[in-house]
Amino acid sequence: MSSKRYAPLNIDPAPSRGLAVLLLLGTLAAIVAVFLSALPGWGRGGALLLVTLALWHGWRTHVSVRAPHGIRRLGRDAQGRWWIETGAGGVQRAQLLAGSTVFPGLTVLQFRTSSGRLRAIALTSGRLSAGSWRRLLVALRHENPLGE
């Protein structure tokens, strides 16, 4: 076991109006694409059902912090172990994956939980306080998701 110490990190993201707008705009674009397609009526109905399910799933996992499957809080302890708390109140250990992405103003963190489930959370700078956003970026800069 490594003796490396990490600064504990607690992230408590707020609901994001920007993510909600992007999700709704993406859904609207998908609906328009379905209606402009050459699909038969039953194909359009199936495609619209899939678009609706994607909106429902995206809202519950990325926009609503109270939904049972959404990520309400996350953090890293002093030993470098990440954890995720869901909207249902359950807390699981998680491993940060190498596929996580950091852009200016947007970070998408991908985790594998202790149960083996893959989870992702989109964090915008507006979902966190300025201090929390800065601490997250610093923590990710020093993180080694490959475990090397």
N, C-alpha and C positions, 0 to 999 in steps of 0.2 A: 504494500500500500504506500502510495506516495505521501510524503510529509508536506507537500505544497499546500499553502493556505490561500484561501480565496476570501475576498470581501463578500460577506453575505449580501444577497440581492433579493428584494421583495418587490414584485411588480403587481400592481393592482390596476389593471386597465379600465378606463371608463368606456361606456358605449361610444361608438364612433359614428357621427353623422356623415362624415366623408365616406366611410366604408359602406354605410347604408345606401347612400346616393349612388356610389359606383355599382353596387350589387343590383339596385333597381334599374339603372341605366343599361347594364349588361343584360339583364333579363328582358328589358324592353327591346333592345337590339336583337336578341334571340327570337322574340315573338315576331318582330317585323320580318326577320329572315325566314321564319317558318311560313308566314303568309305569302311571301314573295317566291317561295320555292315551288317546284313543279310536283310536289308530293300529292298523292291522292288524298281525299278527305280523311280516310282512316289514318293515313300516315301523318297528316297535320295534327290530328287529334292526339296521336301517340307522342309526337314531338312536343306539343304543347304541354302534355302531362309531364314529360321529362323536364321541360324548362321550369314548370311550376314546382316540381320536386326539388330541383336544383336551387331554386330561390328559397324554398322552405328550409332546406338543409344549410345553405349558406347563411341564412339569417340566424338560425339556431346555433351555429357553430362559430360564426365570426362577428356578428353584430350584437346579439343579445347576450349580455353577461349573466343573465339569470336563467337562461335555458339549461335544462339538466345536462346536455352534452357540450355546452359551451365552456370555454376555459375562463373561470372567474378570476383566478390569481395564479401566478407562477413565481418561481424564484430559484435561487441557488444557495446552498448552505456553505459554511466555511471550509468544508472538505471538497467542494466543487460538485456536489450532487444536486441535480436539478429536481424540482418537484412541480406538479400541476394540481391545482384545485379546480374541480368542475363546478358548474352551477348547481349540481345536486349536493355539493358539499364534500364529495369524496376527494381524498388526496392520494396521489400516486407518485412514486419515484419515476423519473423520466431521464432518458439519455438524449442530449442535443445531437442532432444528426448533421452530417456534413452538407446536406442539401439546403440548409438554412441560408437565407439571402438577406443582405443588408444593402438598402438603397438610401439615398438622402430622403428623410421623412417617412420611409416605409421599411419595416423589417418583417420578414416572414420566417418564423422559427418553426422548425420541424423536429418533432420528438418521437421517440419510441418509448412507450410506457413500460412499467414493470410487467404488465400483462401481455406485452407484445404488440399492442395496438399503436398504429401510427396516428399522430395528432399534429395539427398545424395551427398556428395562431398568427394572424396578420396584425401587426402593431404599427400604428401611425404615431407620429410625434404628438398629434393632438389627443391621443388616448391616454397619454402619460403626462405627469408634471415634467417641467424642463429638467429638474434634477434626476428624476427616475429615468428619463430618456437618455441623458448623458451617462448615467451609471450603467445602463443596459449596453450602450454602445462600447463603453470601455471594457465591460465584462466580456462582450463578444469578441473584441479585438484580441484579448488574451486567452480566449477559450480555444481548446484543441478538440474539435468534435470527432476526430479520427482516433483519439486515444493514444496517439503516438508520443 
